[in-house]
Amino acid sequence: MSALPPSAQRVQDAAAALGLAVTVREMAQPTRTAEEAASACGVSVGQIVKSLVFLGATGGKPYLLLVSGANRVNEKAVAVHLGENLTRPDAGVVRALTGYAIGGIPPFGHDTALATYMDRDLLAYEMIWAAAGTPKAVFRTEPAALRDAAKAIVIDVR
């Protein structure tokens, strides 16, 4: 087995530090989008975790939403949970907050502490897959284990 790229190794190490027993895998094909990841992992799009970064519109607080690949975020509905409207930061801000490029953002192990919320729909699956630091690295885990490791609050995102 070859060594993981540094970004993927950071995710593997962060998972271990959180007590989450996962194996980061580098796939032969890209996993940048939920559709690509589902194809590469041989699962439904709903089983893919999209790690989406938003900023609070008033205070600029960063939020991480862990969303089922089958869902789109209803920003107005999520704003009710958060108590403020959301804005989408550009790729540079996302990288500065997380330490990862869009397409490889993991659900934990970021450069900045992010208030984390998890799509309730992810809990319907036995196993889910999430990005692991690069556009080709992923890991598989149980939804409840990810929720606990990421200290995520479960909400409806649709």
TABELKA-V884389 format. One record per helix or strand. SS is the DSSP state (a for helix, b for strand). FROM is the first residue (numbers start at 1). LEN is the number of residues. Records with the same first field share a line. If there is no record, write none. Layout:
BEGIN
SS=FROM-LEN / FROM-LEN
END
This chain:
BEGIN
a=6-12 / 34-8 / 45-3 / 75-8 / 91-8 / 120-5 / 143-8
b=25-2 / 48-9 / 62-7 / 86-2 / 115-5 / 128-4 / 137-5 / 153-3
END
